[in-house]
């Protein structure tokens, strides 16, 4: 293969790799939350909320304590929050993305990398 062909093929391969990575990162941003449900309780000492976890198909999988990672993204009513979790969030619905493991305690415990909390719904 001539040098000219090699010079053409190399940038083409780099372009394909770059496009492939861009699609993958876009898909990751659209990933469904790992935990979804109503915030039932707040533990001030540990800064955790207890969420009654419900999966997409409506099957309850039980409560889970959620803490925020130090670099976690917290969004409350569409605004990025700078404050920590507190008792005013009890009763609101939440969606949580986790970045690690879930401790098999009772109830389960995990850390969130992103948490979206929706406004209170009027009954």
N, C-alpha and C positions, 0 to 999 in steps of 0.2 A: 504494500500500500504506500502510496506516495506521501510525502510530508504534507502536502496541501490537503489531501483527504483526511489525514489524521488531525490536522488543525481544525477542520470543519466538524468532525465527529465529536471531539472533546467538548467544545462549548454546547453542542446539542445535548450531550449526556448531562452536563451540569444544569441546563435549562429544564430537562425532564425531572431531575432530582429535586430541583427547587419547587417546581409546580406540584410534585407529589407531596412534599412536606407541607406546603401551604394548604392543600386540601385536608390533610390529616389534622392540622391544628384547628382548622375551621370546624371539623367534625367534633373535636374534643370540646369546643365551646358550646356545642349543642347537646352535649351529653345529658341524659336525664338525671335528676337528683337521686341519690342513693337512699335518702330518708325523706319522707313526706308525711306531714300530719299536723296535729294541734299541739301547741306547747301547753303542757299540763302543770308544770311546776318549775320553780327556780331554786337552785342551791347556791346561796350567796357565798359561802365559804370557798367553794370550788369554782364559782362562776359558770355553772352549768345549767342548761335547761333540759327538762324531761319532755320528750316528744313522743306522743302516742303514734307510732309509726304505722302508716297504711301504705301498702304497695299500690301500683297503678290499677290493678284489677279489683281494688276494693278489699283485698284480703288483709286483715290486720296481722302484723308480724310482731306486735308487742312494743312496749315502751323502750326508749333508749336515751341515755344521758348523753348530751352533746356539749363539748367544750370547743372553744375556738383556738385554732393554731395561732401562734404569735403574728403570723403574716396573713391571717385569714381575711377574706373579703366579707363584710357584713353589710347587707342592704336591707333597710327598713322602709317600707312603703315607697319603694323606688329610689330612695336616696342612699348614697353610701354613708354609713354611720361611722363616727369616730369614737362613740361611747361603747362601753362593754355591754354584755348581756345584763338584763335586770328583771325584776318582778313585774314590770309594766308589760312585758311581752306575753305573760300567761294568758291563754285564751285565743291567741292569734295562730294562724296557720303558718307553717314554715316549710321550706325546701332546703335540703342540706346535701352538699357534695363533700365526700370524705376523701382523704388522700392516703389513708393508711389502713390499719387494722381495726377490727371491732373486738373489744375485750368481751369474753364470754362470761361476764359476771351476770348477776341478776339484780336489776335489769342491765342490759348490755350498755357499754360505754364506748365512745369514740371521739375523735377530734375532727372538726370541720375545717375545710380549706375555703369553703364558701357557704354562706347562709343567707337565704332570702326570706324575709319575714313580711307577710302581707298585712294590710290594715284590718282592724276589727270589723267583723261583719255584723250589721244590726239584725236582731232577731225579729 
